[in-house]
């Protein structure tokens, strides 16, 4: 049975964008079934991409994957050009790994005129050409809104993965692993993650409007004398996490840490977590992120309280599905 299972494993040719090179190398290190391939990323004098897929003839009949990072609008076009080209090179199958779906928090219209760019991005990805093996497999981690899985068309097969197993493994390694309480900054985070963390005691915070301000309040649960870990899918400025941490400390939390799958941190907003808030209050004991946002990983390297939990092993497993 074991030999039969190994025969069913796929040899995967993994291409990657420039900023994902380190993550791609980690993915390949997890499996002898993954071979790294390369693309020449160049530009013409007018700034538009001048791209070349190396070994294009040799990947015919092979299972091919591309590791993408849509970190800014400036890099999306060149990566889409490659993503649309690879399935047409007579490959056996094509998988797009996009760990962070960047427009995920812009998924709804609150008034006429709003543009739900999450839907736009889903439509663009839904039009990836079909390969010889059928629709493209699309691997995404902890998409912001659960309903976004229905934004994709029939030409792609979205596979929604999560970084939570990495967090659970790290929490079990802590010396105070038996004193962990998981906190959610709002009901949305609770809905997204509580079933994956249901063996931990839980605290739920909520945002209430007081005048023109939105204030974080403790909705339910007891953080007193515990190491409380705030869990959410992503962080931008970090303001909500800091306010949530202050509330938890005020209710007796012994320590507060945080986990987000996607550390976006625009304008170096991660810097506000490297020092104690206001100089007088406790800071975060740990702040765990994954390597879904490579620019952030590079920026916070060896900087407390940050630790990076790599998605590489999980991605290697997903490429075998």
C-alpha positions in Angstrom: 0.0 0.0 0.0 2.9 2.4 0.9 4.5 1.7 -2.5 1.2 2.3 -4.3 0.8 5.6 -2.4 4.3 6.8 -3.4 3.6 5.9 -7.0 0.7 8.3 -6.9 2.9 11.2 -5.9 3.4 14.0 -8.4 6.7 15.3 -9.6 6.1 19.1 -9.6 8.0 21.8 -11.5 7.8 24.9 -9.3 8.2 28.4 -10.8 8.1 31.5 -8.6 8.1 35.3 -8.6 11.3 37.0 -7.5 10.1 38.0 -4.0 9.1 34.4 -3.3 12.5 32.9 -4.0 13.3 32.1 -0.4 9.9 30.6 0.3 10.1 28.5 -3.0 13.5 27.1 -1.9 12.0 26.1 1.5 9.1 24.4 -0.3 11.5 22.5 -2.5 13.6 21.5 0.5 10.5 19.8 2.0 10.1 17.3 -0.8 12.3 15.6 -3.4 9.2 15.6 -5.6 9.5 19.4 -6.2 12.0 20.8 -8.7 12.6 24.5 -8.9 12.3 26.2 -12.2 13.1 29.8 -13.2 11.8 32.7 -15.1 13.8 35.6 -16.5 12.1 38.7 -15.0 13.2 41.7 -17.1 11.7 44.9 -18.3 11.8 46.8 -21.6 12.9 50.4 -21.6 9.3 51.6 -21.3 9.0 49.6 -18.0 6.7 46.9 -19.3 7.7 43.2 -18.6 10.1 41.3 -20.8 9.6 37.8 -19.6 11.1 34.4 -20.5 10.1 31.0 -19.1 13.2 28.9 -19.0 13.0 25.2 -20.0 9.6 25.8 -21.5 9.9 22.8 -23.8 11.1 20.4 -21.0 8.0 21.0 -18.9 5.6 19.6 -21.4 3.6 16.8 -19.9 4.8 17.8 -16.4 2.8 19.0 -13.3 3.6 22.7 -13.0 3.0 25.2 -10.2 3.7 28.9 -9.7 4.3 30.6 -6.4 2.9 34.1 -6.5 2.9 37.2 -4.4 0.6 40.0 -5.3 2.3 42.4 -2.9 1.4 45.5 -4.9 -0.5 46.4 -8.1 2.9 47.1 -9.7 3.9 43.4 -9.8 0.5 41.8 -10.5 0.6 42.3 -14.3 4.0 40.6 -14.9 3.0 37.6 -12.7 -0.4 37.3 -14.4 1.4 37.2 -17.7 3.4 34.2 -16.6 0.4 32.6 -14.9 -1.7 32.8 -18.1 1.2 31.5 -20.1 2.3 28.4 -18.1 -1.0 26.3 -18.6 -0.7 26.8 -22.4 2.8 25.1 -22.5 1.2 21.6 -22.8 1.6 20.9 -19.1 -0.1 18.0 -17.4 -1.6 20.3 -14.7 -1.2 23.7 -13.4 -1.4 24.9 -9.8 -1.2 28.6 -8.7 -0.2 29.1 -5.1 -1.2 32.6 -3.9 -0.7 32.4 -0.1 -2.2 35.9 0.5 -5.2 37.0 -1.5 -4.5 40.7 -1.3 -7.9 42.3 -2.0 -9.7 40.0 0.4 -10.8 42.7 2.8 -12.5 44.7 0.0 -15.2 42.1 -0.6 -18.4 44.0 -0.3 -20.3 47.2 -1.3 -21.6 49.4 1.5 -23.1 52.0 -0.8 -23.6 52.3 -4.6 -20.3 53.2 -6.2 -18.1 51.1 -4.0 -15.9 48.7 -6.1 -15.5 45.2 -4.6 -12.0 44.6 -5.8 -11.9 41.1 -4.2 -14.5 40.1 -6.8 -12.4 41.7 -9.6 -9.3 39.7 -8.6 -11.3 36.5 -8.3 -12.7 37.1 -11.9 -9.1 37.7 -13.2 -7.9 34.4 -11.6 -11.0 32.5 -12.8 -10.0 33.2 -16.4 -6.6 31.4 -16.2 -6.5 29.2 -19.3 -7.3 25.5 -18.8 -4.3 23.2 -19.0 -4.3 19.7 -20.6 -5.2 18.4 -17.1 -8.2 20.6 -16.7 -8.9 23.7 -14.5 -6.2 25.4 -12.5 -5.9 24.5 -8.8 -5.6 27.7 -6.8 -4.2 27.5 -3.3 -5.0 30.4 -0.9 -4.4 30.7 2.8 -6.9 32.1 5.3 -8.9 34.2 2.8 -10.4 37.2 4.6 -14.1 36.6 4.1 -15.4 33.0 3.8 -18.0 34.0 1.2 -15.2 34.9 -1.2 -14.8 31.3 -2.2 -18.0 31.7 -4.2 -16.5 34.6 -6.2 -14.4 32.2 -8.3 -15.7 30.8 -11.6 -15.7 27.2 -12.8 -12.3 27.4 -14.6 -10.4 27.3 -11.3 -10.6 24.9 -8.4 -9.9 27.0 -5.2 -8.2 25.2 -2.4 -8.5 27.1 0.9 -5.8 26.3 3.4 -5.0 27.7 6.8 -1.9 28.5 8.8 -3.6 27.6 12.1 -1.9 24.2 12.4 1.5 26.0 12.5 0.2 28.2 15.4 -1.1 25.2 17.3 2.3 23.4 17.0 4.1 26.5 18.2 1.7 27.0 21.2 2.3 23.4 22.3 6.0 24.1 22.4 5.6 27.0 24.9 6.5 26.4 28.6 3.1 27.7 29.6 1.2 25.7 26.9 -1.4 24.6 29.5 -2.2 28.2 30.4 -3.1 29.5 26.9 -6.3 31.4 26.1 -7.2 32.3 22.5 -8.7 35.7 21.9 -10.5 36.9 18.8 -10.6 40.7 18.1 -14.1 40.5 16.6 -16.9 38.1 15.7 -15.5 37.7 12.2 -12.2 36.2 13.5 -14.2 34.0 15.8 -16.4 32.7 12.9 -13.3 32.1 10.8 -11.1 30.2 13.3 -13.0 29.0 16.4 -13.6 25.5 15.1 -9.9 25.1 14.5 -9.0 26.1 18.0 -11.9 24.8 20.0 -9.8 22.9 22.6 -8.5 26.2 23.9 -10.4 28.5 26.3 -11.6 31.5 24.3 -12.1 35.2 24.7 -14.0 37.3 22.2 -13.6 41.1 21.9 -15.9 43.4 20.0 -15.8 46.9 18.6 -18.5 49.3 19.8 -19.2 52.8 18.6 -18.8 55.7 21.1 -19.5 58.9 19.3 -17.1 59.1 16.3 -14.8 56.4 17.7 -14.9 52.6 17.6 -13.8 51.2 21.0 -12.6 47.6 21.6 -14.5 45.9 24.5 -14.4 42.5 26.0 -17.5 40.6 24.9 -17.1 37.2 26.6 -14.5 35.0 28.3 -12.0 35.5 31.0 -8.3 36.3 30.2 -7.2 36.7 33.9 -3.8 35.2 34.8 -3.4 33.6 31.4 -1.2 33.9 28.4 -3.7 35.2 25.8 -3.0 34.8 22.1 -5.0 37.1 19.8 -5.7 35.3 16.5 -6.8 36.9 13.2 -6.2 36.4 9.5 -4.3 39.6 8.7 -2.9 42.8 10.1 -2.6 46.1 8.4 -1.9 49.1 10.7 -2.2 46.9 13.8 -4.4 49.4 15.7 -7.1 46.9 16.5 -4.6 44.4 17.9 -3.0 47.0 20.1 -6.4 48.1 21.5 -7.4 44.5 22.0 -4.2 43.9 23.9 -4.8 46.8 26.2 -8.3 45.5 27.0 -7.0 42.0 27.8 -4.2 43.4 30.1 -6.8 45.5 31.8 -8.8 42.4 32.5 -5.9 40.6 34.1 -4.1 38.8 31.3 -0.6 37.8 32.4 0.9 37.9 28.9 -0.5 38.8 25.5 0.8 37.5 22.1 -0.7 37.6 18.6 -0.9 35.5 15.5 -1.9 36.5 12.0 -1.4 34.5 8.9 -0.7 37.6 6.8 1.5 40.3 8.2 0.8 43.0 5.6 2.0 45.9 7.7 2.0 48.8 5.1 4.3 51.7 5.7 6.4 49.7 8.2 3.5 49.7 10.7 5.1 46.6 12.2 7.5 49.0 14.0 4.8 49.9 16.5 5.0 46.4 17.9 8.8 46.4 18.5 8.5 48.6 21.6 6.1 48.6 24.6 3.0 50.6 24.1 3.4 54.1 25.6 6.6 52.9 27.4 4.6 52.0 30.5 2.4 49.1 29.4 3.3 45.5 28.6 4.1 44.8 25.0 3.4 41.7 23.0 5.3 38.6 24.2 5.3 37.0 20.8 3.9 38.1 17.4 3.7 35.2 15.0 3.2 35.7 11.3 3.7 33.3 8.3 5.8 34.0 5.3 2.8 34.7 3.0 4.0 38.4 2.7 7.8 38.1 1.8 8.5 41.8 2.1 7.4 41.8 5.7 9.4 38.7 6.5 12.6 40.4 5.2 11.8 43.6 7.1 11.2 42.0 10.6 14.0 39.4 10.4 15.5 38.8 13.9 13.3 41.5 15.4 11.4 40.8 18.6 8.6 40.0 19.3 8.2 38.6 15.8 8.6 35.0 14.8 7.9 33.6 11.3 6.1 30.3 11.0 6.8 29.1 7.5 4.1 27.8 5.2 6.6 25.8 3.2 5.7 22.4 4.4 2.0 23.1 4.0 2.5 24.3 0.5 4.6 21.2 -0.4 1.7 19.0 0.8 -0.9 21.1 -1.1 1.0 20.6 -4.3 0.4 16.9 -4.0 -3.4 17.2 -3.9 
